[in-house]
Amino acid sequence: MTTTIAPAQAGSAQAHAAAYAARRRKAALVVVALALVMDLMDATILTIALRAIQRTMHARFTAVHWMAAAYTLTFALLLVTGGRLGDVLGSTSSPPPPATATPSAPPPSCRSHCWPPARS
């Protein structure tokens, strides 16, 4: 039993992907897989660091969760914006994603009662 595949229509995503060599598709798969690993590692590091952040800043449980939510939201916003810029501008003219643009200070609601951290 043989399965026949319908030819791809001109201008379709399938026709566009077929034009690339297998080597370029594998390279793209590796890049996407590495991005996924980096994203999972980022979330894991944040989860592990939450307890130390809470102790250092003398923050309440809810303030720490707001910090984690703000970090995650900012990361997602930059990720989606970077992907959209890559789609619109193309891979040759899009700027590199701002990996260091994630928040490095506590949110304003926490600054008044837990920032700067107490010196010991």
A tleap script that builds the chain and sets N, CA, C and O, in Angstrom:
source leaprc.protein.ff14SB
mol = sequence {
  NMET THR THR THR ILE ALA PRO ALA GLN ALA
  GLY SER ALA GLN ALA HIE ALA ALA ALA TYR
  ALA ALA ARG ARG ARG LYS ALA ALA LEU VAL
  VAL VAL ALA LEU ALA LEU VAL MET ASP LEU
  MET ASP ALA THR ILE LEU THR ILE ALA LEU
  ARG ALA ILE GLN ARG THR MET HIE ALA ARG
  PHE THR ALA VAL HIE TRP MET ALA ALA ALA
  TYR THR LEU THR PHE ALA LEU LEU LEU VAL
  THR GLY GLY ARG LEU GLY ASP VAL LEU GLY
  SER THR SER SER PRO PRO PRO PRO ALA THR
  ALA THR PRO SER ALA PRO PRO PRO SER CYS
  ARG SER HIE CYS TRP PRO PRO ALA ARG CSER
}
set mol.1.N position { 0.845 -1.175 0.000 }
set mol.1.CA position { 0.000 0.000 0.000 }
set mol.1.C position { 0.888 1.236 0.000 }
set mol.1.O position { 1.753 1.390 0.863 }
set mol.2.N position { 0.676 2.090 -0.945 }
set mol.2.CA position { 1.452 3.321 -1.028 }
set mol.2.C position { 0.556 4.507 -0.756 }
set mol.2.O position { -0.625 4.523 -1.103 }
set mol.3.N position { 1.151 5.490 -0.129 }
set mol.3.CA position { 0.418 6.715 0.167 }
set mol.3.C position { 0.948 7.803 -0.739 }
set mol.3.O position { 2.157 8.017 -0.831 }
set mol.4.N position { 0.052 8.479 -1.395 }
set mol.4.CA position { 0.482 9.580 -2.254 }
set mol.4.C position { 0.226 10.886 -1.541 }
set mol.4.O position { -0.790 11.065 -0.870 }
set mol.5.N position { 1.154 11.781 -1.696 }
set mol.5.CA position { 1.040 13.099 -1.081 }
set mol.5.C position { 0.707 14.086 -2.184 }
set mol.5.O position { 1.355 14.114 -3.230 }
set mol.6.N position { -0.299 14.887 -1.938 }
set mol.6.CA position { -0.698 15.880 -2.937 }
set mol.6.C position { 0.418 16.903 -3.102 }
set mol.6.O position { 1.053 17.289 -2.120 }
set mol.7.N position { 0.662 17.343 -4.327 }
set mol.7.CA position { 1.703 18.355 -4.520 }
set mol.7.C position { 1.329 19.650 -3.804 }
set mol.7.O position { 0.157 20.013 -3.713 }
set mol.8.N position { 2.339 20.326 -3.305 }
set mol.8.CA position { 2.110 21.567 -2.578 }
set mol.8.C position { 1.722 22.682 -3.538 }
set mol.8.O position { 2.274 22.806 -4.631 }
set mol.9.N position { 0.769 23.482 -3.111 }
set mol.9.CA position { 0.356 24.615 -3.923 }
set mol.9.C position { 1.411 25.708 -3.841 }
set mol.9.O position { 2.055 25.894 -2.809 }
set mol.10.N position { 1.572 26.413 -4.925 }
set mol.10.CA position { 2.546 27.501 -4.946 }
set mol.10.C position { 2.162 28.558 -3.922 }
set mol.10.O position { 1.000 28.957 -3.843 }
set mol.11.N position { 3.129 29.012 -3.142 }
set mol.11.CA position { 2.875 30.037 -2.132 }
set mol.11.C position { 2.461 29.484 -0.782 }
set mol.11.O position { 2.289 30.245 0.170 }
set mol.12.N position { 2.299 28.171 -0.683 }
set mol.12.CA position { 1.892 27.597 0.601 }
set mol.12.C position { 3.112 27.417 1.498 }
set mol.12.O position { 4.250 27.450 1.029 }
set mol.13.N position { 2.866 27.228 2.778 }
set mol.13.CA position { 3.952 27.023 3.728 }
set mol.13.C position { 4.687 25.721 3.421 }
set mol.13.O position { 5.900 25.633 3.608 }
set mol.14.N position { 3.957 24.714 2.953 }
set mol.14.CA position { 4.578 23.437 2.623 }
set mol.14.C position { 5.537 23.591 1.444 }
set mol.14.O position { 6.628 23.022 1.460 }
set mol.15.N position { 5.151 24.345 0.434 }
set mol.15.CA position { 6.027 24.575 -0.716 }
set mol.15.C position { 7.250 25.393 -0.303 }
set mol.15.O position { 8.359 25.155 -0.782 }
set mol.16.N position { 7.037 26.343 0.574 }
set mol.16.CA position { 8.147 27.174 1.049 }
set mol.16.C position { 9.151 26.332 1.832 }
set mol.16.O position { 10.360 26.495 1.664 }
set mol.17.N position { 8.655 25.425 2.695 }
set mol.17.CA position { 9.538 24.574 3.496 }
set mol.17.C position { 10.259 23.561 2.628 }
set mol.17.O position { 11.405 23.213 2.912 }
set mol.18.N position { 9.618 23.086 1.587 }
set mol.18.CA position { 10.249 22.102 0.711 }
set mol.18.C position { 11.431 22.692 -0.042 }
set mol.18.O position { 12.322 21.957 -0.467 }
set mol.19.N position { 11.452 23.994 -0.209 }
set mol.19.CA position { 12.538 24.641 -0.942 }
set mol.19.C position { 13.834 24.677 -0.130 }
set mol.19.O position { 14.910 24.821 -0.709 }
set mol.20.N position { 13.757 24.552 1.165 }
set mol.20.CA position { 14.952 24.579 1.991 }
set mol.20.C position { 15.604 23.208 2.035 }
set mol.20.O position { 14.925 22.183 1.968 }
set mol.21.N position { 16.893 23.199 2.145 }
set mol.21.CA position { 17.631 21.955 2.246 }
set mol.21.C position { 17.383 21.326 3.613 }
set mol.21.O position { 17.037 22.014 4.573 }
set mol.22.N position { 17.562 20.029 3.685 }
set mol.22.CA position { 17.342 19.314 4.945 }
set mol.22.C position { 18.301 19.814 6.020 }
set mol.22.O position { 17.959 19.824 7.203 }
set mol.23.N position { 19.486 20.225 5.618 }
set mol.23.CA position { 20.469 20.720 6.588 }
set mol.23.C position { 19.993 22.003 7.261 }
set mol.23.O position { 20.172 22.168 8.467 }
set mol.24.N position { 19.393 22.905 6.504 }
set mol.24.CA position { 18.881 24.150 7.086 }
set mol.24.C position { 17.690 23.867 8.000 }
set mol.24.O position { 17.529 24.528 9.026 }
set mol.25.N position { 16.861 22.899 7.640 }
set mol.25.CA position { 15.716 22.562 8.504 }
set mol.25.C position { 16.198 21.968 9.819 }
set mol.25.O position { 15.641 22.258 10.878 }
set mol.26.N position { 17.230 21.139 9.753 }
set mol.26.CA position { 17.780 20.571 10.987 }
set mol.26.C position { 18.406 21.656 11.858 }
set mol.26.O position { 18.270 21.628 13.082 }
set mol.27.N position { 19.085 22.606 11.235 }
set mol.27.CA position { 19.669 23.715 11.993 }
set mol.27.C position { 18.574 24.537 12.667 }
set mol.27.O position { 18.730 24.953 13.815 }
set mol.28.N position { 17.476 24.771 11.967 }
set mol.28.CA position { 16.356 25.512 12.556 }
set mol.28.C position { 15.751 24.741 13.729 }
set mol.28.O position { 15.375 25.339 14.737 }
set mol.29.N position { 15.656 23.428 13.602 }
set mol.29.CA position { 15.132 22.601 14.688 }
set mol.29.C position { 16.042 22.674 15.912 }
set mol.29.O position { 15.558 22.738 17.042 }
set mol.30.N position { 17.348 22.664 15.693 }
set mol.30.CA position { 18.295 22.764 16.802 }
set mol.30.C position { 18.162 24.118 17.501 }
set mol.30.O position { 18.188 24.185 18.730 }
set mol.31.N position { 18.022 25.181 16.735 }
set mol.31.CA position { 17.877 26.520 17.326 }
set mol.31.C position { 16.600 26.610 18.157 }
set mol.31.O position { 16.615 27.150 19.263 }
set mol.32.N position { 15.503 26.087 17.632 }
set mol.32.CA position { 14.240 26.120 18.369 }
set mol.32.C position { 14.329 25.260 19.629 }
set mol.32.O position { 13.819 25.649 20.680 }
set mol.33.N position { 14.971 24.097 19.532 }
set mol.33.CA position { 15.120 23.233 20.703 }
set mol.33.C position { 15.981 23.901 21.772 }
set mol.33.O position { 15.671 23.812 22.960 }
set mol.34.N position { 17.056 24.568 21.362 }
set mol.34.CA position { 17.895 25.279 22.332 }
set mol.34.C position { 17.141 26.433 22.985 }
set mol.34.O position { 17.314 26.693 24.175 }
set mol.35.N position { 16.313 27.118 22.217 }
set mol.35.CA position { 15.503 28.197 22.797 }
set mol.35.C position { 14.536 27.641 23.835 }
set mol.35.O position { 14.318 28.266 24.873 }
set mol.36.N position { 13.960 26.488 23.570 }
set mol.36.CA position { 13.051 25.859 24.534 }
set mol.36.C position { 13.794 25.473 25.804 }
set mol.36.O position { 13.293 25.683 26.908 }
set mol.37.N position { 14.979 24.913 25.650 }
set mol.37.CA position { 15.774 24.534 26.819 }
set mol.37.C position { 16.137 25.766 27.643 }
set mol.37.O position { 16.068 25.733 28.872 }
set mol.38.N position { 16.522 26.846 26.976 }
set mol.38.CA position { 16.859 28.086 27.691 }
set mol.38.C position { 15.647 28.643 28.431 }
set mol.38.O position { 15.778 29.139 29.550 }
set mol.39.N position { 14.476 28.564 27.818 }
set mol.39.CA position { 13.254 29.040 28.455 }
set mol.39.C position { 12.939 28.208 29.700 }
set mol.39.O position { 12.602 28.763 30.746 }
set mol.40.N position { 13.045 26.902 29.594 }
set mol.40.CA position { 12.783 26.037 30.747 }
set mol.40.C position { 13.816 26.255 31.849 }
set mol.40.O position { 13.477 26.243 33.032 }
set mol.41.N position { 15.076 26.453 31.461 }
set mol.41.CA position { 16.115 26.703 32.449 }
set mol.41.C position { 15.876 28.039 33.161 }
set mol.41.O position { 16.096 28.152 34.367 }
set mol.42.N position { 15.430 29.035 32.420 }
set mol.42.CA position { 15.127 30.343 33.007 }
set mol.42.C position { 14.022 30.221 34.059 }
set mol.42.O position { 14.138 30.773 35.153 }
set mol.43.N position { 12.965 29.504 33.727 }
set mol.43.CA position { 11.860 29.323 34.672 }
set mol.43.C position { 12.302 28.526 35.892 }
set mol.43.O position { 11.872 28.817 37.008 }
set mol.44.N position { 13.146 27.534 35.693 }
set mol.44.CA position { 13.632 26.726 36.814 }
set mol.44.C position { 14.514 27.550 37.746 }
set mol.44.O position { 14.388 27.454 38.967 }
set mol.45.N position { 15.398 28.352 37.182 }
set mol.45.CA position { 16.272 29.196 38.002 }
set mol.45.C position { 15.452 30.192 38.812 }
set mol.45.O position { 15.733 30.427 39.988 }
set mol.46.N position { 14.442 30.775 38.181 }
set mol.46.CA position { 13.590 31.717 38.895 }
set mol.46.C position { 12.863 31.027 40.043 }
set mol.46.O position { 12.776 31.576 41.142 }
set mol.47.N position { 12.347 29.840 39.799 }
set mol.47.CA position { 11.625 29.109 40.841 }
set mol.47.C position { 12.552 28.776 42.011 }
set mol.47.O position { 12.156 28.897 43.171 }
set mol.48.N position { 13.754 28.368 41.717 }
set mol.48.CA position { 14.702 28.021 42.773 }
set mol.48.C position { 15.127 29.270 43.550 }
set mol.48.O position { 15.323 29.208 44.764 }
set mol.49.N position { 15.268 30.389 42.861 }
set mol.49.CA position { 15.753 31.611 43.497 }
set mol.49.C position { 14.683 32.356 44.297 }
set mol.49.O position { 15.017 33.273 45.048 }
set mol.50.N position { 13.429 31.992 44.159 }
set mol.50.CA position { 12.367 32.736 44.845 }
set mol.50.C position { 12.556 32.786 46.358 }
set mol.50.O position { 12.341 33.833 46.968 }
set mol.51.N position { 12.948 31.692 46.963 }
set mol.51.CA position { 13.118 31.659 48.422 }
set mol.51.C position { 14.247 32.605 48.849 }
set mol.51.O position { 14.109 33.334 49.831 }
set mol.52.N position { 15.349 32.592 48.119 }
set mol.52.CA position { 16.466 33.487 48.456 }
set mol.52.C position { 16.081 34.944 48.232 }
set mol.52.O position { 16.466 35.816 49.012 }
set mol.53.N position { 15.331 35.210 47.179 }
set mol.53.CA position { 14.870 36.579 46.927 }
set mol.53.C position { 13.978 37.044 48.071 }
set mol.53.O position { 14.088 38.184 48.522 }
set mol.54.N position { 13.111 36.180 48.532 }
set mol.54.CA position { 12.201 36.536 49.618 }
set mol.54.C position { 12.982 36.835 50.901 }
set mol.54.O position { 12.677 37.799 51.604 }
set mol.55.N position { 13.984 36.013 51.203 }
set mol.55.CA position { 14.784 36.238 52.420 }
set mol.55.C position { 15.616 37.510 52.311 }
set mol.55.O position { 15.679 38.295 53.258 }
set mol.56.N position { 16.254 37.718 51.161 }
set mol.56.CA position { 17.137 38.871 50.993 }
set mol.56.C position { 16.375 40.180 51.054 }
set mol.56.O position { 16.845 41.148 51.652 }
set mol.57.N position { 15.212 40.217 50.445 }
set mol.57.CA position { 14.455 41.465 50.359 }
set mol.57.C position { 13.457 41.617 51.507 }
set mol.57.O position { 12.777 42.638 51.606 }
set mol.58.N position { 13.370 40.619 52.361 }
set mol.58.CA position { 12.400 40.628 53.459 }
set mol.58.C position { 11.000 40.912 52.919 }
set mol.58.O position { 10.251 41.716 53.474 }
set mol.59.N position { 10.677 40.244 51.846 }
set mol.59.CA position { 9.392 40.461 51.177 }
set mol.59.C position { 8.377 39.427 51.631 }
set mol.59.O position { 8.725 38.324 52.052 }
set mol.60.N position { 7.132 39.810 51.534 }
set mol.60.CA position { 6.064 38.869 51.832 }
set mol.60.C position { 5.898 37.906 50.678 }
set mol.60.O position { 6.404 38.134 49.579 }
set mol.61.N position { 5.187 36.833 50.940 }
set mol.61.CA position { 4.954 35.780 49.947 }
set mol.61.C position { 4.287 36.346 48.694 }
set mol.61.O position { 4.676 36.009 47.576 }
set mol.62.N position { 3.285 37.204 48.879 }
set mol.62.CA position { 2.575 37.759 47.719 }
set mol.62.C position { 3.471 38.685 46.893 }
set mol.62.O position { 3.364 38.713 45.667 }
set mol.63.N position { 4.357 39.445 47.555 }
set mol.63.CA position { 5.256 40.336 46.815 }
set mol.63.C position { 6.217 39.541 45.941 }
set mol.63.O position { 6.524 39.950 44.822 }
set mol.64.N position { 6.689 38.411 46.445 }
set mol.64.CA position { 7.597 37.570 45.663 }
set mol.64.C position { 6.872 36.986 44.458 }
set mol.64.O position { 7.445 36.894 43.372 }
set mol.65.N position { 5.650 36.602 44.637 }
set mol.65.CA position { 4.897 36.054 43.502 }
set mol.65.C position { 4.576 37.133 42.478 }
set mol.65.O position { 4.529 36.852 41.281 }
set mol.66.N position { 4.357 38.344 42.925 }
set mol.66.CA position { 4.175 39.446 41.971 }
set mol.66.C position { 5.453 39.686 41.194 }
set mol.66.O position { 5.401 39.968 39.997 }
set mol.67.N position { 6.604 39.580 41.849 }
set mol.67.CA position { 7.879 39.737 41.142 }
set mol.67.C position { 8.054 38.648 40.085 }
set mol.67.O position { 8.476 38.924 38.962 }
set mol.68.N position { 7.730 37.422 40.451 }
set mol.68.CA position { 7.851 36.312 39.499 }
set mol.68.C position { 6.886 36.503 38.323 }
set mol.68.O position { 7.236 36.234 37.175 }
set mol.69.N position { 5.684 36.965 38.618 }
set mol.69.CA position { 4.714 37.198 37.543 }
set mol.69.C position { 5.168 38.327 36.624 }
set mol.69.O position { 5.008 38.238 35.406 }
set mol.70.N position { 5.730 39.381 37.195 }
set mol.70.CA position { 6.222 40.490 36.376 }
set mol.70.C position { 7.385 40.033 35.504 }
set mol.70.O position { 7.469 40.412 34.336 }
set mol.71.N position { 8.273 39.232 36.054 }
set mol.71.CA position { 9.407 38.705 35.287 }
set mol.71.C position { 8.914 37.836 34.131 }
set mol.71.O position { 9.371 37.984 32.998 }
set mol.72.N position { 7.982 36.934 34.422 }
set mol.72.CA position { 7.461 36.035 33.398 }
set mol.72.C position { 6.707 36.798 32.323 }
set mol.72.O position { 6.845 36.496 31.137 }
set mol.73.N position { 5.920 37.773 32.719 }
set mol.73.CA position { 5.171 38.569 31.751 }
set mol.73.C position { 6.104 39.363 30.845 }
set mol.73.O position { 5.884 39.434 29.636 }
set mol.74.N position { 7.142 39.958 31.424 }
set mol.74.CA position { 8.110 40.712 30.619 }
set mol.74.C position { 8.846 39.792 29.651 }
set mol.74.O position { 9.054 40.142 28.490 }
set mol.75.N position { 9.234 38.629 30.131 }
set mol.75.CA position { 9.927 37.660 29.273 }
set mol.75.C position { 9.037 37.230 28.115 }
set mol.75.O position { 9.492 37.163 26.973 }
set mol.76.N position { 7.780 36.942 28.399 }
set mol.76.CA position { 6.845 36.524 27.346 }
set mol.76.C position { 6.600 37.641 26.348 }
set mol.76.O position { 6.529 37.397 25.143 }
set mol.77.N position { 6.470 38.865 26.840 }
set mol.77.CA position { 6.250 40.005 25.960 }
set mol.77.C position { 7.426 40.198 25.001 }
set mol.77.O position { 7.226 40.424 23.808 }
set mol.78.N position { 8.646 40.109 25.521 }
set mol.78.CA position { 9.826 40.253 24.668 }
set mol.78.C position { 9.950 39.090 23.687 }
set mol.78.O position { 10.376 39.281 22.548 }
set mol.79.N position { 9.582 37.895 24.121 }
set mol.79.CA position { 9.649 36.726 23.251 }
set mol.79.C position { 8.674 36.837 22.084 }
set mol.79.O position { 9.041 36.573 20.939 }
set mol.80.N position { 7.439 37.224 22.369 }
set mol.80.CA position { 6.436 37.368 21.318 }
set mol.80.C position { 6.775 38.533 20.394 }
set mol.80.O position { 6.632 38.423 19.176 }
set mol.81.N position { 7.220 39.640 20.965 }
set mol.81.CA position { 7.592 40.801 20.141 }
set mol.81.C position { 8.769 40.467 19.231 }
set mol.81.O position { 8.768 40.834 18.056 }
set mol.82.N position { 9.763 39.779 19.762 }
set mol.82.CA position { 10.910 39.382 18.944 }
set mol.82.C position { 10.510 38.441 17.824 }
set mol.82.O position { 11.016 38.556 16.707 }
set mol.83.N position { 9.607 37.510 18.108 }
set mol.83.CA position { 9.126 36.599 17.067 }
set mol.83.C position { 8.361 37.322 15.984 }
set mol.83.O position { 8.523 37.037 14.797 }
set mol.84.N position { 7.531 38.254 16.393 }
set mol.84.CA position { 6.768 39.028 15.408 }
set mol.84.C position { 7.683 39.910 14.557 }
set mol.84.O position { 7.489 40.018 13.346 }
set mol.85.N position { 8.675 40.538 15.184 }
set mol.85.CA position { 9.636 41.335 14.417 }
set mol.85.C position { 10.389 40.463 13.415 }
set mol.85.O position { 10.653 40.891 12.291 }
set mol.86.N position { 10.732 39.254 13.817 }
set mol.86.CA position { 11.394 38.338 12.903 }
set mol.86.C position { 10.503 37.964 11.735 }
set mol.86.O position { 10.979 37.828 10.608 }
set mol.87.N position { 9.205 37.795 11.993 }
set mol.87.CA position { 8.269 37.480 10.913 }
set mol.87.C position { 8.109 38.641 9.947 }
set mol.87.O position { 8.108 38.450 8.731 }
set mol.88.N position { 7.975 39.838 10.486 }
set mol.88.CA position { 7.710 41.010 9.653 }
set mol.88.C position { 8.956 41.467 8.901 }
set mol.88.O position { 8.902 41.720 7.697 }
set mol.89.N position { 10.074 41.571 9.610 }
set mol.89.CA position { 11.285 42.112 9.009 }
set mol.89.C position { 12.135 41.078 8.295 }
set mol.89.O position { 12.979 41.432 7.472 }
set mol.90.N position { 11.929 39.828 8.592 }
set mol.90.CA position { 12.763 38.795 7.997 }
set mol.90.C position { 13.983 38.534 8.851 }
set mol.90.O position { 14.319 39.333 9.726 }
set mol.91.N position { 14.639 37.434 8.604 }
set mol.91.CA position { 15.761 37.039 9.455 }
set mol.91.C position { 17.000 37.884 9.228 }
set mol.91.O position { 17.855 37.959 10.111 }
set mol.92.N position { 17.123 38.520 8.077 }
set mol.92.CA position { 18.347 39.277 7.810 }
set mol.92.C position { 18.327 40.676 8.396 }
set mol.92.O position { 19.388 41.233 8.680 }
set mol.93.N position { 17.154 41.259 8.585 }
set mol.93.CA position { 17.121 42.636 9.058 }
set mol.93.C position { 16.571 42.795 10.472 }
set mol.93.O position { 16.475 43.919 10.965 }
set mol.94.N position { 16.210 41.706 11.133 }
set mol.94.CA position { 15.673 41.850 12.486 }
set mol.94.C position { 16.812 41.937 13.495 }
set mol.94.O position { 17.810 41.227 13.370 }
set mol.95.N position { 16.666 42.804 14.490 }
set mol.95.CA position { 17.721 42.941 15.498 }
set mol.95.C position { 17.748 41.727 16.409 }
set mol.95.O position { 16.747 41.017 16.504 }
set mol.96.N position { 18.859 41.466 17.081 }
set mol.96.CA position { 18.903 40.332 18.004 }
set mol.96.C position { 17.969 40.591 19.182 }
set mol.96.O position { 17.771 41.744 19.563 }
set mol.97.N position { 17.394 39.542 19.765 }
set mol.97.CA position { 16.471 39.745 20.885 }
set mol.97.C position { 17.191 40.298 22.099 }
set mol.97.O position { 18.322 39.902 22.380 }
set mol.98.N position { 16.554 41.206 22.822 }
set mol.98.CA position { 17.194 41.790 24.012 }
set mol.98.C position { 17.137 40.830 25.193 }
set mol.98.O position { 16.180 40.842 25.967 }
set mol.99.N position { 18.150 40.013 25.325 }
set mol.99.CA position { 18.154 38.988 26.373 }
set mol.99.C position { 18.317 39.577 27.761 }
set mol.99.O position { 17.933 38.950 28.748 }
set mol.100.N position { 18.881 40.770 27.850 }
set mol.100.CA position { 19.118 41.361 29.169 }
set mol.100.C position { 18.074 42.392 29.547 }
set mol.100.O position { 18.277 43.148 30.497 }
set mol.101.N position { 16.976 42.446 28.839 }
set mol.101.CA position { 15.962 43.468 29.099 }
set mol.101.C position { 14.927 43.012 30.115 }
set mol.101.O position { 13.903 43.673 30.282 }
set mol.102.N position { 15.167 41.914 30.789 }
set mol.102.CA position { 14.221 41.457 31.795 }
set mol.102.C position { 14.392 42.290 33.058 }
set mol.102.O position { 15.462 42.860 33.269 }
set mol.103.N position { 13.382 42.376 33.893 }
set mol.103.CA position { 13.458 43.259 35.057 }
set mol.103.C position { 14.553 42.829 36.034 }
set mol.103.O position { 14.733 41.642 36.305 }
set mol.104.N position { 15.272 43.814 36.552 }
set mol.104.CA position { 16.317 43.503 37.516 }
set mol.104.C position { 16.068 44.184 38.858 }
set mol.104.O position { 16.891 44.076 39.767 }
set mol.105.N position { 14.965 44.869 38.987 }
set mol.105.CA position { 14.620 45.536 40.234 }
set mol.105.C position { 13.213 45.103 40.640 }
set mol.105.O position { 12.428 44.688 39.788 }
set mol.106.N position { 12.892 45.192 41.904 }
set mol.106.CA position { 11.555 44.793 42.337 }
set mol.106.C position { 10.503 45.773 41.814 }
set mol.106.O position { 10.826 46.913 41.483 }
set mol.107.N position { 9.257 45.334 41.740 }
set mol.107.CA position { 8.198 46.226 41.282 }
set mol.107.C position { 7.992 47.382 42.253 }
set mol.107.O position { 8.368 47.270 43.420 }
set mol.108.N position { 7.411 48.477 41.808 }
set mol.108.CA position { 7.228 49.650 42.677 }
set mol.108.C position { 6.473 49.340 43.966 }
set mol.108.O position { 6.729 49.968 44.993 }
set mol.109.N position { 5.549 48.385 43.930 }
set mol.109.CA position { 4.786 48.078 45.132 }
set mol.109.C position { 5.659 47.491 46.228 }
set mol.109.O position { 5.314 47.580 47.407 }
set mol.110.N position { 6.778 46.896 45.860 }
set mol.110.CA position { 7.646 46.261 46.851 }
set mol.110.C position { 8.765 47.189 47.301 }
set mol.110.O position { 9.311 46.998 48.387 }
set mol.111.N position { 9.117 48.169 46.514 }
set mol.111.CA position { 10.258 49.023 46.834 }
set mol.111.C position { 10.093 49.774 48.150 }
set mol.111.O position { 11.071 50.000 48.863 }
set mol.112.N position { 8.875 50.157 48.473 }
set mol.112.CA position { 8.687 50.977 49.660 }
set mol.112.C position { 8.949 50.234 50.948 }
set mol.112.O position { 9.414 50.843 51.912 }
set mol.113.N position { 8.667 48.917 51.010 }
set mol.113.CA position { 8.816 48.221 52.275 }
set mol.113.C position { 9.888 47.138 52.264 }
set mol.113.O position { 10.162 46.551 53.311 }
set mol.114.N position { 10.502 46.855 51.122 }
set mol.114.CA position { 11.504 45.794 51.135 }
set mol.114.C position { 12.726 46.107 50.287 }
set mol.114.O position { 13.522 45.206 50.022 }
set mol.115.N position { 12.901 47.318 49.861 }
set mol.115.CA position { 14.062 47.659 49.042 }
set mol.115.C position { 14.704 48.923 49.572 }
set mol.115.O position { 13.935 49.840 49.858 }
set mol.116.N position { 15.935 49.094 49.735 }
set mol.116.CA position { 16.986 48.095 49.479 }
set mol.116.C position { 17.011 47.051 50.573 }
set mol.116.O position { 16.480 47.269 51.662 }
set mol.117.N position { 17.627 45.915 50.286 }
set mol.117.CA position { 17.675 44.860 51.300 }
set mol.117.C position { 18.493 45.298 52.512 }
set mol.117.O position { 19.425 46.095 52.403 }
set mol.118.N position { 18.126 44.768 53.638 }
set mol.118.CA position { 18.837 45.113 54.879 }
set mol.118.C position { 20.246 44.558 54.834 }
set mol.118.O position { 20.460 43.434 54.379 }
set mol.119.N position { 21.199 45.331 55.299 }
set mol.119.CA position { 22.602 44.887 55.339 }
set mol.119.C position { 22.831 44.121 56.635 }
set mol.119.O position { 22.380 44.535 57.704 }
set mol.120.N position { 23.533 43.004 56.528 }
set mol.120.CA position { 23.802 42.241 57.745 }
set mol.120.C position { 25.266 42.150 58.027 }
set mol.120.O position { 25.668 41.540 59.018 }
savepdb mol mol.pdb
quit
